[in-house]
Amino acid sequence: MGRHKAEIVTFKVDAALMEQLRGIENRSEFIRGAVMNALDGTCPLCNGTGTLTSSQRTHWSAFSTDHRIEICGQCHEPQIVCVHREKENRCARETSGKGKGRK
């Protein structure tokens, strides 16, 4: 079928950032990639705002009765651990094979 029409998004940058962007051959592609990467790493609960609404805090409070945040012994990053599935709470790096042999 037909292609979706691309939309144009503009935003302001300070002089220092603009100077850094000048050296990039395809700025649009670079910025699209950076935005997509940032969205992929956005917290699913707060959507990247860093704060929770009153309703989100209520949901988190209920969720956290059976979950806790711990530091992974393998990759040393925080992870959410289900207290009912302790034996299954393994590092994703360990289960994918990417973290083998790393400390």
CORMOGI-V91048 format. One record per backbone hydrogen bond with DSSP energy under -0.5 kcal/mol. CO is the residue of the C=O (numbers start at 1). NH is the residue of the N-H. If there is no record, write none. Layout:
co | nh
CO | NH
CO | NH
This chain:
co | nh
14 | 18
15 | 19
16 | 20
17 | 21
18 | 22
19 | 23
20 | 23
21 | 24
23 | 25
24 | 27
25 | 27
26 | 30
27 | 31
28 | 32
29 | 33
30 | 34
31 | 35
32 | 36
33 | 37
34 | 38
35 | 39
36 | 40
37 | 41
39 | 42
43 | 47
46 | 49
53 | 57
54 | 58
55 | 59
56 | 60
57 | 61
58 | 62
59 | 63
60 | 64
62 | 65
63 | 66
66 | 83
68 | 70
68 | 81
70 | 72
70 | 79
72 | 76
77 | 72
79 | 70
79 | 81
81 | 68
81 | 83
82 | 85
83 | 86
85 | 88
85 | 89
86 | 89
88 | 90
91 | 95
92 | 96
93 | 97
93 | 98
93 | 99
97 | 100
99 | 102
